[in-house]
Amino acid sequence: MSTYSTSSSYSPPSPPSAALSDVLTAAPLSVSVYIVYDSDTGYTEALAHSMAETVREEGERLSQLVPGLSLSLTIATVAEADPDAFISVAEADPEAFISSDLVFLGSPVWNGSPKVSVLEFLARCPFSGRPREFMAVSFATGSAFVGGLEHTLATLDRSLSVFGGVPVGGSFRQALGVGAVTKDGVYSGYVDPVFLRHGASLASRALTLTVQQVLGKAVLAQHTS
Ligand SMILES: Cc1cc2nc3c(=O)[nH]c(=O)nc-3n(C[C@H](O)[C@H](O)[C@H](O)COP(=O)(O)O)c2cc1C
């Protein structure tokens, strides 16, 4: 029988706290966020806007939480002058999308799957130099509870992971991605706040994980430079 030891003789050259404070004071930590979606009747767009708002709020909160942390958060928009004009799938730049630190990709459910325009966008994403890791959040809206929402989210997550995306999950309410039902029972004709809350929760978690990852990379770079 083989035995394995989990201990290691490696000792870092200096305490991590020193590297961390160096990183925190060196320059603003920049985190880029790219949100892409398609939406015909506005439901998926509503979810996109709600999650973007959370990302902004959470970005400010994180900046104030860690002493010395200065966070430069960029959310890709159609025009810089209009921070609320998020990028629809037709206008999105695939290269910029998968080069971001955190991406959100949203689609309505069409015939049990993501809408073709969203799959076409993924097909336009370049493979060269991949995989490069980034945090990935999928979101979708569908008229029914069992009409393909979960399958759509899984398809988006699988595709994003092909490019190096790390799908972010949350609790059992948004295990992988956020789904909203838009035409079933009481959840008809609007995106219920309960789904928006699931989106906010996952967006917040995704941004926290992204900041941790970017910070960790910067600390490692400090050690190895
Ligand atoms: C062509 C077409 C196919 C659809 N197929 C499904 C489906 O298979 N399952 C489902 O739950 N909803 C289906 N829907 C409903 C949409 O997914 C739902 O209305 C969604 O919330 C629309 O989002 P949007 O307003 O962002 O376009 C379909 C809608 C269209 C137009």
The ligand as an SDF file (V2000), in Angstrom:
LIG
                    3D

 31 33  0  0  0  0  0  0  0  0999 V2000
  -38.6570   30.7050  -30.5860 C   0  0  0  0  0  0  0  0  0  0  0  0
  -38.8420   30.6010  -29.0980 C   0  0  0  0  0  0  0  0  0  0  0  0
  -38.6270   29.3930  -28.4760 C   0  0  0  0  0  0  0  0  0  0  0  0
  -38.8000   29.2780  -27.0920 C   0  0  0  0  0  0  0  0  0  0  0  0
  -38.5650   28.0750  -26.4920 N   0  0  0  0  0  0  0  0  0  0  0  0
  -38.7140   27.9570  -25.1530 C   0  0  0  0  0  0  0  0  0  0  0  0
  -38.4780   26.7100  -24.5130 C   0  0  0  0  0  0  0  0  0  0  0  0
  -38.1290   25.7070  -25.1330 O   0  0  0  0  0  0  0  0  0  0  0  0
  -38.6130   26.6490  -23.1580 N   0  0  0  0  0  0  0  0  0  0  0  0
  -38.9890   27.7360  -22.4110 C   0  0  0  0  0  0  0  0  0  0  0  0
  -39.0870   27.6270  -21.1800 O   0  0  0  0  0  0  0  0  0  0  0  0
  -39.2400   28.9410  -22.9930 N   0  0  0  0  0  0  0  0  0  0  0  0
  -39.1080   29.0760  -24.3480 C   0  0  0  0  0  0  0  0  0  0  0  0
  -39.3340   30.2790  -24.9460 N   0  0  0  0  0  0  0  0  0  0  0  0
  -39.7340   31.4130  -24.1270 C   0  0  0  0  0  0  0  0  0  0  0  0
  -38.5630   32.3310  -23.7700 C   0  0  0  0  0  0  0  0  0  0  0  0
  -37.4420   31.6110  -23.3540 O   0  0  0  0  0  0  0  0  0  0  0  0
  -38.9530   33.2710  -22.6210 C   0  0  0  0  0  0  0  0  0  0  0  0
  -40.0750   34.0070  -22.9680 O   0  0  0  0  0  0  0  0  0  0  0  0
  -37.8100   34.1700  -22.2450 C   0  0  0  0  0  0  0  0  0  0  0  0
  -38.0130   34.6910  -20.9440 O   0  0  0  0  0  0  0  0  0  0  0  0
  -37.6250   35.3070  -23.2250 C   0  0  0  0  0  0  0  0  0  0  0  0
  -36.5250   36.0890  -22.8250 O   0  0  0  0  0  0  0  0  0  0  0  0
  -36.2150   37.5110  -23.4770 P   0  0  0  0  0  0  0  0  0  0  0  0
  -37.3280   38.4420  -23.0770 O   0  0  0  0  0  0  0  0  0  0  0  0
  -34.9320   37.9340  -22.8730 O   0  0  0  0  0  0  0  0  0  0  0  0
  -36.1300   37.3070  -24.9390 O   0  0  0  0  0  0  0  0  0  0  0  0
  -39.1830   30.4110  -26.3290 C   0  0  0  0  0  0  0  0  0  0  0  0
  -39.4100   31.6280  -26.9790 C   0  0  0  0  0  0  0  0  0  0  0  0
  -39.2320   31.7360  -28.3280 C   0  0  0  0  0  0  0  0  0  0  0  0
  -39.4730   33.0720  -28.9940 C   0  0  0  0  0  0  0  0  0  0  0  0
  1  2  1  0
  2  3  1  0
  2 30  2  0
  3  4  2  0
  4  5  1  0
  4 28  1  0
  5  6  2  0
  6  7  1  0
  6 13  1  0
  7  8  2  0
  7  9  1  0
  9 10  1  0
 10 11  2  0
 10 12  1  0
 12 13  2  0
 13 14  1  0
 14 15  1  0
 14 28  1  0
 15 16  1  0
 16 17  1  0
 16 18  1  0
 18 19  1  0
 18 20  1  0
 20 21  1  0
 20 22  1  0
 22 23  1  0
 23 24  1  0
 24 25  2  0
 24 26  1  0
 24 27  1  0
 28 29  2  0
 29 30  1  0
 30 31  1  0
M  END
$$$$
